[in-house]
Amino acid sequence: MIVVMKKGATEAEVEALTAAVAEWGLKAHVSPGTEVTVIGLIGDAARDHEATLALMPGVDKVLPVLKPYKRVSTEFHPEKTVIKIPPARHGDRGLSIGGTGVVVMAGPCAVESREMILSLGAFLKGAGAHMMRGGAFKPRTSPYAFQGLGVEGLRYLAEERAVVGLPVITEVMDPRDVEMVGEFADIIQVGARNMQNFNLLKAVGRCGKPVMLKRGLANTLEELLMSAEYVVSAGNPEVILCERGIRTFEKFTRNTLDLSAVPVLKRESHLPVVVDPSHGVGQWDLVAPMAKAAVAAGADGLIIEVHPDPAQAVSDGAQSLTPKRFKELLGALELVARAVGRNLH
């Protein structure tokens, strides 16, 4: 249920309302806006007190939340969420995901060696990337494929952050590893195969770090939003939604990148939206046009695979850009971002 306060409602009136709903066993989420304050109420007993709420001082109207995804909906939280990533090193600039800028996360599919991560990280930062992506734990279709370096890979990412200065996003697969991964990562990624791993979603909801949630291979947008609801309801409001392509009957691309997801998710939810064109198409020559299209569609960020030698990559080489091609893409993305009133951070 949503309580919309009158324009000019006092802080005391808001506090009185939140104190009252707490006595009823409800949780209140206060969203101060530029014009009015909106208070979202969580709890099955909210409907029992609808008439009382409507008569309380400062209340303009009381509305039911019709969407099953409540906390992540724009009904519940009309102000857009902007996630702040602190600077990796003293003197560096922090990032904002969900604001006017477009954040570019780049790096290899998998962390392969210390030397590769440090040298590639230095190039990416110089080229204009904002975050380093790299998998230390890799969910692979084949049990015989490279599964990642594990904790060793996390240490290389942490060293890159300290030496080069790019914040880190990396994936977690097991609820038991969330706390450990959180010690190394600035953003924790939940991959497509784990989008409905509800125990993992609850664990990252308690981790205290921003979470990027990737859409599953065959999941609807409503299911993605409901998975985000798991994370937010567990106590973590800093969730980023990621469209990375879904499985369809089309065989010319690895997946079908659903760019309509970007405006739909931004209409339905206050959470930032990132697009992964690399997994969306699976072919390096299609990454650039889809990345530009994603920015034009309103994406708040991109996550792009870059490898110094894609032919020798241990995973996903076919969809990885060379450093040279990545740098060229950033120049084109800046032009697209400006054309739609945005900018690259």
N, C-alpha and C positions, 0 to 999 in steps of 0.2 A: 504494500500500500504506500502511496505517496501523499505527503502533506505539503501543499504549496502555501507558503506564508505570504501575507500581504506585503505589497511594496512599502517599505519603511517599517516593517516589523522590528521590534527592538530585540537586542541580544537577550534581555531578561525573559521575553516571551518565548524565544527559542529554547532557552534553558529550562523554562517551566514545562514546556511540552516534552522535551527529552527526558526530564526527570519523571514525568507522569507515565510515559510509555515504558520506562525502565521498571517502574513499580508493577506494571502489567505483565512483565516478563518478556517484553519486546526489545529488540535492538534497533537503535536509531542511527542512521547514516546521514549526517548533515552536509549538504552541498551549498555553500554560500555562492550566489551568483552575482553578476553585476547589477541586476535589477531586483531579483527576489531570491529568497532562500528556499531550497527544496529539501525536505526531510524524507528519506526512505525508511520505511519500517519493515523489519524482518520478524516473522513469527506468525504461527497459525491463528493466534488470537486477535490479530489486527482488525479483522472485520467486525469483531464483537464490540469494538470501541469506536467505530466509524462515526456514529452520531455525536459522541462526546468530543471527539477530536474536532469536528466541524464547528463546535461552539466555543472552542478555546480561544483566548485572546490572541490576536495576530494571525489567525488562520484564515486564508482565503478560500481554499477548497481542498477536499480530500478525494483522491482518485485511486482506483484499484490498478495494480500492475497486471496487465493482461498477458505479458510475455512470460514463458517459463524460466527464461534467463533474467533474473531480476536485478542483481547487483551490477551486472555488466551492461545493462540496457541503458539507452539514452533517456528512457522514461524515469528511471531511478536516479540517474546521475547525468543531468543535462550538460554539464560542463565537460569538455574533452579532457581526458587524462593525459598529462605530459610526464614522462618518466625521465628522471634526472640520473645520468651516469656520471659519477665523480671523476675528476681527472686521474689518469693512471700514475702520474708523477707530479711532484710539486712544481708549480709554474705552468703546467699544461692546462688546457681549457677543457672543461667538462662538456658533456653532450646532453641534448634534450631530444627525446624521441616522442613525437606526437605534436610538436610545435609547427612552426612555419618552415623549418629546415627538413631536408631529406638526408637521413643517415645511411651511409654505405658501409656494410660489414663485408669483409673480404678475406680470403685465405683458402688454404687447401681443404679438401674434403676431410682428410685425415692428417694428423700430426705424424710425420715420418721420421724426422730427426731434429736435433737441436739446431744444427747449422742451417737447415732449410727454414725453420721457423724464424730464426733471428734475421737472416738475410732477406727473406721474403717480407717479414714485418717491416724492416727498414725501408724497403722499396715501396710497400703499400702506403706507409705513412707519408713518404715523400711525394707519392702520386696524388694523395688527397683522400685516402680511405680513412674512416673514422674508428673502426673496430676490427680486430683480428678474429676471424672464425677458424675453427679447427677442431676436429673430433679426436678426443683421446680414447673414447669408448665408441665403437662403431657397430651399429645394428646392421648386419648383412644378411641378404637373402640366403646365401650359401654358408653353411657352417665351416667350410674350408677356406673361405675368403679371409683377408686380413681383418682382424677384429679391433685393431688399435693398440697403442702403447700403454694405455691405462694411466696409472699414477705418474709414470715417467713422462708421458705426453703432457699431463697437466703441469708438471714442473717446467717443461720447456715453454709452455704458454705463459706461465707466471714470470719466467725470466724475460720473455719478450716484452711483457707489460712493463717490467722494471727498467729494462735497458732501452727499448725502443719507444715505449710510451703509448702503444695502442691498447685500449681496454679489450677484454677478452669475452667472447661468447663461445660456450662449448656445451655439448649434450650430456645429459645424465639419463641412464637407462634403468637404474635400480633404486628403489626407495632408500635402501641402506647406504647408498653412495651420495645422497643429496647433500648432507652436511659437509662431506669431504670435498665434493666438486665446488660447493659454495665458497670454500676457502680460496679457491684459485680463480673462479669466474666472476666477471662483473654482471653477466646475464647468463642464466641457466636455460638451456634449450631442452624442451620436450619434443622429441621427434615425432614424425607422422605415425610411425608404428605404435607409439605409446600414447597417442592422443586420448584414448579411452582407458588407459591404465589408471584406474581411479585411486589406487593406493599411492601411486607415484604423484598424481595430481595433488592429493592431500598433503604429501610430504613436501613438495615444492611450495605449497601454500603456507607452510610453516617455516620456510627457510630464510626469509628476510632478504632475499635477493630478487631483482626483476626476473621474470620468466617469459621466454618466448615459446608460444604454443603453436606447433605446426599442425595444419589441417591434415587429417588422415587420408589415405589413398582413396577411400570410397565413402567419405563422410560428408554429410550435408553441412551447410553453414550453421544451421540451428544446433547440430550436434557439436560443432566446434565451439559455439557460444556456451553451450551447456557444460562443456569441459572447462572452459574458462571460468564458469560459475563455480566449479569445484575448487579451483585455486583461490579465487577471491573469497569464497565463503569460508575457506580454511584460515583466512587472515591476511592474505597477500593481495593488495589491490593493484600491484604493478605487473600487469600482464600485457604482453604484446601478441597480437594475433598474426599468424603467418600463412599466407596462401602459397603452396608449393606444387600445385598441380594435382589433379585427381586422375584415377584410372578410368579410361573410357574405351570404346571400341577402336579409336584412332591409333594407327601404328606408325605414322610418320614421325611422331615425337614420343619421348619416353613416357610422358604424362600429358594431360590436357591442362594447360595453365588457365585457370578460370579468373580472368581479370575482372569480370563482373563482380567477383567477391569483394573487391576493394570498395567500391561505392556502397554496396549492400551492407558490408560490415561497418563502415563508417556512419551509415544511416541508423543502423540498429544498435550500435554500441559506442561507448565513449572511449574504448581502448584503441591504442595505436595499431596500425596495420602495416605489416612488412610483406614484401613479395620475394620469393626465391625463384628467379627465372632459370637458374642452373638445373635444379631438379625438375622444374616445370616442363622443360623441353628436352634436356638430356643431350643436346648437341651444341658445341661451343658457338657455331656460327649463327644460332638462333637466340643466343643469350642477350646480345646487345639490343636487337629490336624489341624483345619482350621487356627488357629492363627499362627502355625508354617509354614504352607503352604503359608500364606500371606506374612510372612517375607521373605521366600525363593523366592516368586514372585516379591519382590522388594518394598513392602509397606514401607512407611516412618514412619508409626505408627500404633498402634492398639488401639481400644477403647473396653474395656472388662467389663462386668458386674460382680461385686463381692458383695456378701451380707453375713453378719455374720450368718444368719439363713435362707437360701433360702426357706425352707418350710413355713416360716412365712412372706415372703416378700409380700408387698401389690401389687407389679406388677412384672411380668417377673421372678418369682422365679425359674421356670423350666430351664432357660438358664443362671442362675447366678452361678458362682463358689464360693465355700467356700474360706475363706482366706487361708487355708492350701493348697488347690488345686491351687490357684492363685500363691502362692509362688513357688510351684513345677514347674508350667508352666514357670515362669520367668527364672528359671535355664535352662530349655530346650530351651527357646527362645534365650538365650545368645549363646548357641552352634550353633543354626541355623544361627543367625546373623553373627557370625564369619565365618561360612562356606561360606557365600556369600559376604564376605568382608565388613560387617557392624558391628555394636556393639549396645548394649543397652546403652542409655545415662547414 
